[in-house]
Amino acid sequence: MIWLLIIFPALIAGLVQGLTGFGAVIIMMIFFPSILPMDKAAGIGGIIMLSSVLALTIRYRHEFKWKRVLIPFIIYASVATWSVHLSSVLDTHVLRLMLGGLLVSLSLYFILSKSAGSAKYPWYIAGCFMIISGFFNGLFGIGGPLMALYFLSLSSSMPDYIGNIQGFFLIDAFYITGIRIAGGILTAPDIPYIIVGMIAAAVGTIIATRLSTRWDLTTLKPFIYGFIGLSGLYYLFF
């Protein structure tokens, strides 16, 4: 039963990551906390995501732009470094409710407003996205939804969007995993779960890349906004 709760979520996570550009850890965190402590579940999910993110980054490597990714990553990672150790101090239930409410509100706004998402965000809005995403990435391993909105606002095509957001998450995955290993959150006994999960996630990503070649960014945006809303509902009710 434990292995099923690793393999199935990782497979679906790889599929979701390949189609929307984010969300792998969200899917895994629905299941993993039932068999693992919260901080370890987030850490294992983050490493499992590496297989999907690496494959997508390589596939869309020609679209990756360092200038677009570097500053957001510095802000995001600085906050995540601080928040990664807070899960034992803060009331994470209240924080999940706050995040859920924010994501549902943003999802509804972007789905209902025809003009939303068609322009770049002001620097202070973009900065808030980076800070909030980094904070929740450190706590739960989940920083994707708001960063997806940020990179969507700058992208002109599906490859442009996927190439930059996956490059961002690849750098983040190596960095935050190093922090978790140094802090003793991830240890050697976790390796079998990680290897099996990475294989399952890679299979899901292969399926997703075959499907995504048929879609453009305009077609994909409603799915991304909808998944952000579903993520928010999960945090509100579970």
N, C-alpha and C positions, 0 to 999 in steps of 0.2 A: 504493500500500500504506500509506503514511504517513497519508493522509487517511482510509482505512478504519479505521485504528487510533485515529483521533480521533472519527469519526462514530459508529461502532458502540458503543464504550464509553460515550460521552456519552448516546446514546439509552437504553441499558439503565440508566445511572446515573439519568437523570431518572425512569424508571419505578420504580426501587427507592426513590428519595427520596420520591416521591409516595405509595408504599404503606406504607413503614415509618417515614418521617420522618427518616431518615438513610441514609448508606451510598453517596451519589453518588460521593464522592471515593475510597472504598474500591474501587468498581468500576473507576474510571478509573485508579487506581494499579496495577491488575493489568496494564494494557496500556501506559500512558504511559511508564514507565521504560525500555521496550524501544526507544523512539525519542527520549527526552529525558533530560537529567540529572535526578537524583532531586529536587533542590530546585525546579527549573523545572517538572517534571512535577506536583509538589504545588501549585505556584502557579497553573499553568494550570487544573488540575482545580478548584481553589478558585474561580476566576473563572467557569468554565463552570457550576459549581453555582449561581451567582447567579440564572440565569434560572429554574431550578426553584424555588429557595428564595423568590425574590421573588413568583412566581406563587402559591405556596402561602400565603405570608404575607398577601398581598392577599385571597385567597379566605377565609382564616380570621382576618382582622384583628380581628373583634369578640371573639375568644376570647383575644387576646393580653393578658397581664398584666405590666406593667413590674416590679411588686414581686417577681414570681416569677423574673424573668430577670436583673435588674440585678446583684445580688450574685454569683450564679454566673458571670456574664460577666466581672466585674472580676477574680475569682480566676483564671478560665480564661485570660483575655487576658494577665494579668500573667505567667503561666508561659509562654505561647506566645511572647510578645515576647522572652523570654530564650532559649528553645530553638530559635527559628527559624534561628539561625546555628550550631547545634551539629552539623549533619549531617556537616561536614568534620572534626570533632574526635572525636566519639564512635564507638564500634563499633556502627553502626546494626543490624547483623545480630543481635547479642545482644539489643538492645533490642526488635527485632521478635519474637524468640522469647519474650521476657518478656511482651510485650503479647499475643501469640497464646495463651500458656498461661493468662493471666488471663481473656481473653475466652471461651475454651473452658470453663474452670471455671465462670464465671458463667452461661454459657448452660446447661450441664448442671444447675446448681443451680436455676435458674428454671424449666426444663422439668420436672424431676423433683419439685420441691417444690410441692405444691398451694397452700401458704400464702404462697409467695414472691411478692413484687411487689405484695402487697395492702396494705402499710402504708408509711408514710413512713420514709425512712432517718434514723438519728441524724445529727446535724450533722457528726460527724467522718468518717462514711462518705461522706456527700454531699460533704464537702470533699475527700476523697481522690479521688473521681470527677472533680471539677473540676480538681484539680491534674494527675492522670494524663492526662486528656483534653487539657488545655492543652499539656502537654509533648509529646504525640505529634502534636497539631495543628501545632505549630511545626516539628517534624521532618519529618513526612510528609503534612501536610494532613489528617490523620485524627483527629478528636476526637469522633466521633459516638456510638459504641456505649455508652460509660458515661454520656454525657449523655442518651441515649435512656432508659436505665434510671432516671436521676434524674427526668426529666420524666414518665415513665410512672407513677412512684410518687405523683405529685402530681395526676394527671389523672383526671377522672371520665367523660370521653367522648372519642371519636375527634377531634372538632373542637378540644376543649380541649388535647389532646396535640399535635396537628399545629400549631395556632396558636401555641403557646408555643415549641415546639422550633424551628419554622421562623423565628420572630422572633428567637430566640437566634442561630441560624446566619446570619441575614441581617446582623445587627450584626457578628458575628464575621468574615464574609466581607469586608465593607468594611474592617474594622480590619486584619486580617492581610494582606490584599492591599496595603494602603497600606504596611505594614512591608516586604513583599517588593519592592515597587516602589522604595521608598527605599533598600533594600539592593542594588539592581541585579540582583535575581534575575529579575524580569520586565521585559522590554524591548519596544520597538516591533515587532521581527520576530515576536513571539509573537501579535500581534493577529489575523492570519488564522485561526490554530488556535482561538483563543478564540471568535471570532464563529461559525465553523462548528459548534464544539462546543456553544455556547449554543443555537443553533437546534435541534440534534439533541436536546439535553436537554429543551428546552421541549416538543418533540413527545412525548417519553417521559412527561413530567409530565402532559400533557393526557390521555393514555391512562390513566395511573394515577388521576387524579381521577375519571374515569368509573367505574373499578372500585371505588374506595374508598367511594363513596356507598352501596354495598350491604353494607358491613361495619361492625360496631361495634368498640369497643376490646377487648372480651373475645375476639372472634374474631381480632383482629389480633395480640394479644400473643404467641401461640405462634410466629407468623411472625417477629416482631421478635426473640424470643429465639433462634430457629433461625438467623436471619441473623447475629446476633452470634457464634454458634458457628462458622458458616462463615467469617466474617471472621477469627476466631482461627486456624482451620485453615490459611487462606491464609498468615497471617504465620508459622506454624510450618513450613510445608513449601515455601514459594516465596520 
